[in-house]
């Protein structure tokens, strides 16, 4: 998750593909459903929402981009012999001159797309994660996708399905989960723009504002501030926005410690 909780519209630069060409998406080998976005084919060109290098950091999100990572992150990941990402694909930054690029932090550029990542390995423990589905009878027993809305109160990994992957998209979950070893790399590189939330505290509900939430633990107060900012942006910074924040927090999150 971006440091400020906003993939779009936050204070860090966002990436947008330029004239992208796409191939096929990955499919579940059992039910045939799509389990990834369309494959981004070369040449992979991006533009950033800000030309100011102070808004660039080791991770980059954006519309049409799952996640880009810096050259120094790729080097550290590979040097540590970590598992789960099968291909880092380089991307070219366009519409930024070479003089501006030279002002970026050392080792940041070029960026790489996480092009191939494990999606068919570790799975959620659906009981511990408190998974709910609108139409559970449509759920695939392998990829865990089905029809209708779904929710879970945390992403608790079924450890019997985990084979030592350090970065992966869990079956039945959403987004990229990372191991403690990846967290150590993030801390060593002093990455500024990422928020690592314990997976068991990361909730998802397609009927709630923002879709994602923090269900408790040490990151709850930080999420509360993010949610207050969201309500201010949606409903205004005046009394109505403050009232909506209090009401929605009471409605959705009052039971969390």
Buried (B, 14 or more C-beta within 10 A) or exposed (E): BBBBBBBEEBEBBBBBBBEBEEEEEBEBEEBEBEBBEBBBEEEBBBBBBEBEBEBBBBBBBBEEBBBBBBBBBBEBBEEBEBBBBEEBBBBEBEEBEEEEBEEBBEBBBBBBBBBBBBBBBBBBBBEBBBBEBEEEEEBBEBBBBBEEEBBBBBBBBBEEBBEEBBBBBBBBBBBBBBBEBBBEBBEEBEBBBBBBBBBBBBBBBEEBBBEBBBBBBEBBEBBBEBBBBBBBEEBEEEEEBBEBBEEBBEEBBEEBE
